Amino acid sequence: MAGIYIHIPFCKQACYYCDFHFSTSLKYKDELLQALVKEIGLQKTYLGNETIETIYFGGGTPSLLKADELNLLINTITNLHTVSANAEITIEANPDDLDKEKLQALRQTEINRFSIGIQSFFDDDLQWMNRVHRSDGAEAAVKRAQDAGFENITIDLIYGYPLLSDQKWKFNLDKVFELDVPHVSSYSMTVEPQTALASFIKKKKQAAMDDQQSAAQFILLMEAMQSHGFEHYEISNFCKPGHYSRHNSNYWRGVKYLGIGPSAHSYNGETRQWNVANNAKYIQSLEKGEIPAEVELLTETDRLNEYIMTSLRTIWGLDLNKLNNIASGASSELNKAAQTFFERQWIEQKDEVICLTQTGKLYADNIASELFF
């Protein structure tokens, strides 16, 4: 099994915190769509004839595409690959795109899962982030999607920024439970270089993020999700039983995936490759029949570290037997490096699997980096 990710690099406007590759101009959308189709063809052997279990439209804002444009891409994939009959096909969507007409059109596609970028149910927060939509539109979009028959929905929320009091954060979470969606992805606000938010902070126009606030709101998040029956199956992801994101779960579990589009990444177990993060260069390369990607051959150390980083973030944990399959004797070295974290009760071991404790989830990135080979 394998997955395909398609990057749609267009947005109506730029969120201040975002560092993903996108353009606010749709001028070359048609040319880019044809380039995506061509790349799907050129990359058809990358996954080694694996059955495609998931397709994910990310961005950018894929919901800017029309239903027939999405169908073009899906049909191109199904014509070149064996796609599972129950494949999970996800589209990231902004609430303002999901009007009744658009939802009816999307019912004519194979898309069966929505990832709706709400971020907050407060207008002042959304304005601070420079989001297009407003809070009433966010709630209405979820309800419209449900009424249209789309039940497999995940909502994105952000915490740990200056405007978000604990009281507001609890309100956001309660609103999610009220809407009865089966999956939530929630991220701490991070300040990435080259973003508007980073510039505002550097110029003292905006306060820096507060790590203590972020940690406290992460704890509130974990407690609220647990009390409502959600499984915390990855650091930033929570779901009702049986509603894991199959596509993202496969990333964390080392399943092969192909990334299509400018800036998209691919992984087949032996190599990692990434496309140029420039729409014009991407289109020009594909017009010449060239894949605009850099390729990295993964060393044994790369594969060890990648497995440590991804597996520790999940409910399934780090399997020492899998570690030894990558490099003989690796588990004994890792156990030595892990003793401090066992003593602090940040990690625990059951049989041959190491998992983060509830406290350890606060330090996931630090723990992984200290265990790297």
Secondary structure, DSSP 8 states (H G I E B T S, - for coil): -EEEEEEE-B-SS--TT--S--BS--TTHHHHHHHHHHHHHHTTTTTTT--EEEEEEEES-GGGS-HHHHHHHHHHHHHHS-EEEEEEEEEEE-GGG--HHHHHHHTTSS--EEEEEEE-S-HHHHHHHT-SS-HHHHHHHHHHHHHTT---EEEEEEE-STT--HHHHHHHHHHHHHHT-SEEEEEE----TTSHHHHHHHTTSS----HHHHHHHHHHHHHHHHHTT-EEEETTEEESTT---HHHHHHHTT--EEEESTT-EEE-SSEEEEE-S-HHHHHHHHHTT---EEEEE--HHHHHHHHHHHHTTBTT-EEHHHHHHHSTTHHHHHHHHHHHHHHTTSEEEETTEEEE-TTGGGGHHHHHHHH--
